[in-house]
Structure formats: structure tokens, C-alpha cells
């Protein structure tokens, strides 16, 4: 047994995580947006120090995107950087958060404002963990899966809608998860530090991050999940694409209908103008310009700089 392995896991997946840990030191964490803070990352670092983890340590991050983001960030700064391995247990993390090397935490209600890009030594996907997810969490990940196939289709978009509509077809879903993960790996390999093509993966996220900021600061009574906010953001991006003449009329209605079939929300929870402040403060905005990912058609997206949303 490798004694340099230290396990950080979402307490909600304790049974699976402790099997992977095999008796190694293991730290349960509360993996939600409220606890996705610098202090939580420092707590992980303090625990590693108390466990005697040295520069040869390997961190196993077991859980969803919040877990891999925080454990990966802790690994990137502990003793100037140690290795980490992701074990994503949610659909969202298996097709998105657990792959691209982005790590970090929120700052004052703004999403992922502190962090670094540091790639995991490996990402190990166990499709069977998806069968244990609450339905809402599974459908939240569906938004990222569909987003990926809107970027690069190859016939997988319609297959994914069919697999996710109504009762989820897990057998059909498993190869689609691999296909989506492969799309992200390919894009990240071309542009690891998000200077060009990798920005395409932000489809739906400009609105999504603004929605999450708005709900945290204005209406925290019934917050949307990240994936639910992304679904709304995808529809908004399609509407903007139509407005700018980049997409044929009807694209936004099709995407809205497909996302609705998959159990996802598609309408803004507040007036659009309430979100503009957060969109202009998003880490993807530069000099007052918002780098929007817009949709020409399913399988074809572009990046367009937007100065004025109105």
C-alpha cells in the first residue's frame, strides 16, 4: 500500500470513498457552495500537515465538482504543490469539473474567483456511482453533458436527450459520459490555460455564474444548482444568438424543449438586467467586455465579445 496517499472526500459519498481509501487517512468535508471557501482549503492543508504529508503526497479527491475543486486547489498550494487524483462521483464532475484542471474557491459570492489551473495526475471515472445520485443532482449534471454536445455533436446530442428524458437510461448514458469527457480532454489539451478554444466550454456559464451570484446575494430561499443555472444560461445564449442573427430562429425553443424534457429549468429567476453587474465582474470578462459563447447551431459554437447586452 502506498502510504503517501491522503483521501479528501464529500461526506455524502462516504461508503464509496472509504472503499477507495482502503484504510488510508481520510478527511470528510462538507462539499457545497457555502463551504467552497479559502478557509475550507486551508483546513484541508492543516489536516495534511497534521497527517505528516510530505512533498511526495498524493491527494485522492472523491466527490463532485466542489470536492475536486477544493482538494485540487489544496494540492496545488500545499508545500508548493503535490499530486492529486480525481474520483468524480457526479455526472457534472465526470463530464466537466473533474477533467480540466481548474481548481479554486468562491470569493464574496462570486464563483471560482480564487484558484489555479493544475491538472490531476489522473481522473478515474466509475459510471456506477451515477446510479446512487439523487435525481435532481443527476439532472444538474445533464446540463453540462448536453452543453458539451452542443459544442461538439457527432450525433451524441440527440442520444443524450433521449437517455436523460423521463426515466434515465443508465446503460445508454455510460458511453455518452465517456464521449463528453473525451471532448473536454481534447479541447483542454489544445488550450490548457483558456487563452482561446477552451473558452468554448463556458457555454451557458456567463449567465449561470450571474444567476448563482444573484441568488446568493438576493434570494437564497430556493437556490438553483450549478447545472440548473447552466441550463438557463444555454437557453439565454441561444436567444442572444438569434437576436444577433447568428442562429436560425427556433434554436432557443428547441433547446428549451430538450432541456425541459431532461427535467431542467430554462427561464431566468429574475429580470435579466439584475444579472449584468455580476456578468461584468465574471472572471471571463475583460475591460468591460464579456466573452460570450454563442450558438450557431447544435455542434457549432463561437466566441463573441459583447459590449452591450441590450
HUSUL-V484952 format. One record per pair of residues at least 6 apart in sequence whose ideal C-beta (glycine too) atoms are under 6 Angstrom apart, sorted by the first residue. I is the first residue (numbers start at 1). J is the second residue. Records with the same first field share a line. If there is no record, write none. Layout:
BEGIN
I=J + J
END
This chain:
BEGIN
4=56 + 57 + 58
5=24 + 58
6=25 + 51 + 53 + 57 + 59
7=21 + 24 + 26 + 60
8=27 + 44 + 59 + 61 + 71
9=17 + 28 + 62 + 63
10=31 + 63 + 67
11=28
13=63 + 89
17=62
20=62
25=51
27=47
31=63 + 66 + 67
36=66 + 105 + 106
37=105
38=105
40=70
41=70 + 73 + 74 + 105
44=74
45=74 + 78
48=78
55=79
57=82
58=83
59=71 + 75 + 84
60=85
61=67 + 68 + 71 + 72 + 84 + 86
62=87
63=89
64=90 + 93
65=92 + 93 + 97
68=86 + 93 + 97 + 98
69=103 + 104
72=84 + 103
73=103 + 104 + 115
75=82 + 84
76=103 + 116 + 118
83=121
84=120
85=120 + 121 + 122
86=98 + 120 + 123
87=124
88=94 + 98
89=129
90=141
91=130 + 138 + 141
92=140 + 141 + 144 + 227
94=125 + 177
95=144 + 145 + 177 + 180 + 181
96=144
98=123
99=123 + 181 + 184
100=188
101=117 + 118 + 119
102=117
103=115 + 116 + 118
104=112 + 114 + 115
105=114
107=113 + 114
109=213 + 216 + 217
110=213
111=209 + 212
117=193
127=174
131=170
139=263 + 264
140=225 + 227 + 228
141=227
142=164 + 262
143=227 + 230 + 231 + 264
144=227
145=160 + 180
146=160
147=203 + 204
148=180 + 183
149=156 + 157 + 160
150=298
151=200 + 301
152=183
153=298 + 299
156=176 + 179
157=298
160=176
161=258
163=169 + 172 + 173
164=262
165=261 + 262
187=197 + 198
190=197
191=197 + 198
199=291 + 303
200=293 + 301
202=293
203=293 + 301
204=230 + 233 + 234 + 237
206=279 + 292
207=233 + 236
208=229 + 230 + 233
209=282
210=275 + 278 + 279
211=229
212=229
213=278
214=270 + 274 + 275
215=223
228=264 + 265
231=259 + 264
232=265 + 266
235=252 + 255 + 256 + 266
237=294 + 295
238=251 + 252 + 255 + 295
239=252
241=247 + 294 + 295
242=249 + 252
246=294 + 296
247=295 + 296
256=266
259=266
260=266
276=309
279=290
284=291
289=305
290=306
291=303 + 305
292=304 + 306
293=301 + 303
294=302 + 304
295=301
END
